[in-house]
Amino acid sequence: MTDGEIQAYLRDNGYPEHIVRGGRAGLVRQWREFVEQAERGYALGLEDYRNDLDLRAIIAMAGAEGDEVQGLDTRLRAVLTHTDVRVWESLAGDPFWDFGFPGNASGELLEELRAEGLAQ
């Protein structure tokens, strides 16, 4: 999809205007920031983590995937553990990002994963 088509998809599907304005570049930037957070140690809670997984689903649905997204996906896969555990359902099917969580999870994220029986 072109940038204009991605923005139209986002607008037509009711995404907030700041997401629409950002288009493909904004989606990819946010995904990159999430992957970097996961690599460093995700400091937010499970709801925030799931919202970030929704971002990846939006990228897929909007047709905004490309080489950079694939590279970021590879980086995320490298930090995920317990990839047999589904932590969210952001998209139909079994997208890899809905399974597992960062191996360095701690604090609020780890506590909430444990509370939901998703981690020990």
ChimeraX attribute file (.defattr): number of C-alpha atoms within 10 A of each C-alpha:
attribute: neighborCount
match mode: 1-to-1
recipient: residues
	/A:1	12
	/A:2	11
	/A:3	15
	/A:4	12
	/A:5	15
	/A:6	20
	/A:7	21
	/A:8	16
	/A:9	19
	/A:10	22
	/A:11	16
	/A:12	10
	/A:13	11
	/A:14	11
	/A:15	13
	/A:16	10
	/A:17	12
	/A:18	9
	/A:19	17
	/A:20	21
	/A:21	14
	/A:22	16
	/A:23	24
	/A:24	25
	/A:25	13
	/A:26	14
	/A:27	21
	/A:28	21
	/A:29	14
	/A:30	17
	/A:31	21
	/A:32	19
	/A:33	14
	/A:34	20
	/A:35	22
	/A:36	15
	/A:37	15
	/A:38	21
	/A:39	18
	/A:40	13
	/A:41	17
	/A:42	24
	/A:43	16
	/A:44	15
	/A:45	17
	/A:46	20
	/A:47	12
	/A:48	13
	/A:49	19
	/A:50	16
	/A:51	13
	/A:52	19
	/A:53	22
	/A:54	18
	/A:55	18
	/A:56	25
	/A:57	19
	/A:58	19
	/A:59	20
	/A:60	15
	/A:61	14
	/A:62	21
	/A:63	16
	/A:64	20
	/A:65	17
	/A:66	12
	/A:67	8
	/A:68	13
	/A:69	19
	/A:70	11
	/A:71	12
	/A:72	18
	/A:73	17
	/A:74	12
	/A:75	16
	/A:76	21
	/A:77	18
	/A:78	12
	/A:79	18
	/A:80	19
	/A:81	15
	/A:82	14
	/A:83	15
	/A:84	10
	/A:85	14
	/A:86	16
	/A:87	22
	/A:88	18
	/A:89	16
	/A:90	19
	/A:91	16
	/A:92	7
	/A:93	8
	/A:94	11
	/A:95	16
	/A:96	14
	/A:97	24
	/A:98	22
	/A:99	19
	/A:100	20
	/A:101	27
	/A:102	23
	/A:103	16
	/A:104	15
	/A:105	23
	/A:106	16
	/A:107	13
	/A:108	14
	/A:109	21
	/A:110	23
	/A:111	17
	/A:112	16
	/A:113	18
	/A:114	12
	/A:115	11
	/A:116	12
	/A:117	11
	/A:118	16
	/A:119	16
	/A:120	9
